[in-house]
Amino acid sequence: MNKEKLIAAGIDYEEGLKRFAGSVAIYEKFLLKFVEDDTFTKLEEAMSKKDYATGFLMAHTAKGVAGNMSVNRYFKSISALTEELRNNPTDKAIELFEIAKRDYLEAVAAIKGND
């Protein structure tokens, strides 16, 4: 993986590496698992239906995974969405979802090595 692209996409590579006892192989393996996880797809489906209860559960799950993987830009935006969905969601949830989606897709592209 290209460390500079990961950092540019809001992934704190050094912090993430520390979470995995300094093992590049294990951290990068789990970054690939992050890409393969279907939580974001389920979140996107819920948000398209304005199913905010399911959206909250998926956003909350995504928040935990992003935090543990040090995907910090996405963590910040998915955290904002999680809080909006937790507290009587409004149409602002759709706006916050779009920001989180952008951050998620940037992280995924960097992990996959796409430009």
PyMOL commands that set and color helices and strands:
alter all, ss='L'
color gray80, all
select helices_A, chain A and resi 3-8+13-19+24-36+39-48+52-69+72-86+92-112
alter helices_A, ss='H'
color red, helices_A
deselect
rebuild
show_as cartoon
